[in-house]
Amino acid sequence: MEVNTIKIEIRKHHVTPGLNVLDMVIDADGEKIVKQTQHKDTDQAYQHFVKEVIRISKELAAARIE
């Protein structure tokens, strides 16, 4: 599999006190997923998603070229 670009973008679209409306764009391997999501500031699932994206990004950045 040849992957030239992996892009994950999360943009605040609209902010209501305590509620974030976000545009999430994932573009990888020729597939583009665009989803508007709503999350409360305390949403554990969303916070976990962001932490996992950061962890995976760091892991890829530090990976040895084989």
C-alpha positions in Angstrom: 0.0 0.0 0.0 1.4 3.4 -1.0 0.2 6.2 1.2 1.4 9.7 0.3 -0.6 11.8 2.8 -2.3 11.2 6.1 -4.1 14.3 7.3 -6.3 14.6 10.4 -7.8 18.0 10.9 -10.1 19.1 13.7 -11.5 22.6 13.5 -13.8 24.4 15.9 -16.8 25.3 13.8 -19.0 26.9 16.5 -18.7 27.2 20.2 -21.6 27.3 22.6 -20.7 27.4 26.3 -19.9 23.8 27.4 -20.5 22.4 23.8 -18.0 22.3 21.0 -19.2 21.8 17.4 -16.2 20.5 15.4 -15.4 19.7 11.8 -13.3 16.6 11.7 -11.5 15.8 8.4 -9.5 12.6 7.9 -7.8 12.2 4.6 -5.7 9.0 4.1 -4.9 6.6 1.4 -7.3 8.2 -1.1 -10.2 8.2 1.3 -11.6 11.4 2.8 -14.0 11.4 5.7 -15.6 14.6 6.8 -17.8 14.6 9.9 -19.3 17.4 12.0 -19.3 16.4 15.6 -20.6 17.8 18.8 -18.9 17.2 22.1 -19.3 18.5 25.6 -16.1 19.9 27.2 -16.1 16.9 29.5 -16.6 14.2 26.8 -14.2 11.4 27.7 -14.5 9.6 24.4 -13.5 12.7 22.4 -10.6 13.4 24.8 -9.4 9.8 24.4 -9.6 10.1 20.6 -7.4 13.2 20.6 -4.9 11.6 22.9 -4.7 8.5 20.6 -4.2 10.6 17.5 -1.3 12.4 19.3 0.2 9.1 20.4 0.0 7.5 17.0 1.5 10.6 15.4 4.4 10.6 17.7 4.9 6.9 17.2 5.0 7.4 13.4 7.3 10.3 13.6 9.8 8.3 15.7 9.5 5.1 13.6 12.6 3.6 12.1 12.8 3.5 8.4 13.0 -0.1 7.3 
